[in-house]
Structures are given as structure tokens and as C-alpha cells.
């Protein structure tokens, strides 16, 4: 099986692919658009797309791409993000004057870097920062990335776990061309639009409350081409194959102008 991810080999997304799928072939993609296109074209069987981080929030571009493509969410995975300070072999921590990495990684290690007097420079990717550092050979610069990236590029880890908050998780969604019917506890993701009138969102959400359906995520995104109108993304516990969820969705269709089920999939319980 081939699974696409965004980033360079050694990226956190690639680690999530191996953790979730096991021994598969990974397809690195330079952008989220390319990652989704890889599945649509058949170059890869699935993609593993980051959708939100417990500290930084939602990755809005991937919400938009889910809507743009006729693909289905077939699974989810939570990755514990553990940042490492990585340098050229033989370099000491006191030699480091600057750290390079993806802006989100730098932000998640901001207090650590400030306390050690290390300046920052943003680059396109965490694993890419390790690759860039190895190519440059700089001995006063460190990269912030995963342990796997350090091992892959044969670099030295100066310190592990330098993130400011240990509760740092990224949620990934597995996306494929065909839907699945989950056998165990399921989660369903939907997107819908509503008339801009008083009480519209309250009525929409009430279809779940009336049936004691647990909502685990609510996200709004601007509706492109229609200023001040919005799409609503919701995750709830349940599957489109169960009767309670079916009734809730049928009820929601009474209020929604557009309703699309993005997928029902096994709920991650790791």
C-alpha cells in the first residue's frame, strides 16, 4: 500500500503514517494540494493529512481540501509530537546560536529557545530543516525536528523533548477514494451550510442534542465566493450506518442548504 504525506522523509507526518499503517510505502509531497492530488490520481492509495494540533489549532487548508475533493475520511490517528534539538555531529549545545524549523515547531519551543538565547529562522518543514542543516554543514545552527529525522540524516540529537508543553498532539485523518463502514466505535465528519437567519445554527445542533449524540469538534470556515457566509464542519460519535445517526442527519437536512458526509471511520483510542 502507498500512503502520501506532506513534507520531507523523516517528517512527523511520515512517522504518523508508519505508526498508523505499519510497513507501507510512503509518498512524500511538497504541499497539501499535492498530497490530495496523489490520492485522486491513484499515485497513492491513501493520504494521511494533519487536521488539527492540540496547541496550534486547526489546519484550515486541509478542511478546504476535504471539501474540494471527492474523497472519504477512512480513519484517524493522534501523534504525540516530541521535538528534538538537532545539530551536526560533534557540535555542543553551547555552540548553537540559531535554530531553524517550521514556524509551528519554533512556536512550540519558543520558551526553551528564548531561555537558551537561541535565535530562530523559519523554513518550510521540520524534517526539511535537518536536510538543509546537513547540506550547509553549519556548526552554530540547530534544527528542530523529530528523532526519526535526525536518524535518517545521520545527525546528532543535542536534546529531546524541548517543546514548552508536553500535551502536544497532532490529529491526522486518513483519506481515500472509497468509504469504509467502521465495525467498532465510529466517528463521523460532516460539512453543511445554513440560511443566514436567527436560530439556524441552534436548530442544526439541536438534532444531535435531542438524540444524545456527542459532538467532538465544531469548526466554521468562510464559504468561498459568498462573503460572510460560512461552512460548518462537525465531528460526532456515531456512524452513518446506525439508525440514530441516520435520523439526526435526515433531520439536519431539513435546515441545511448543503450537507455532505465526509466519512464515517473508526474512532482512534490510542
Secondary structure, 3 states (H helix, E strand, C coil): CEEEEECCCCCHHHHHHHHHHCCCEEEEECCHHHHHHHHHHCCCCEEEEEEEECCCEECHHHHHHHHHCCCEEEEEEEEECCCEEEECCCCCHHHCCEEEECHHHHHHCHHHHHHCCCEEEECCCHHHHHHHHHHHCCCCEEEEECHHHHHHCCCEEEEECCCCCCCCEEEEEEEECCCCCCCCCEEEEEEEEECCCCCHHHHHHHHHHCCCCCEEEEEEEECCCCCCCEEEEEEEECCCCCHHHHHHHHHHCCCEEEEEEEEEEECCCC
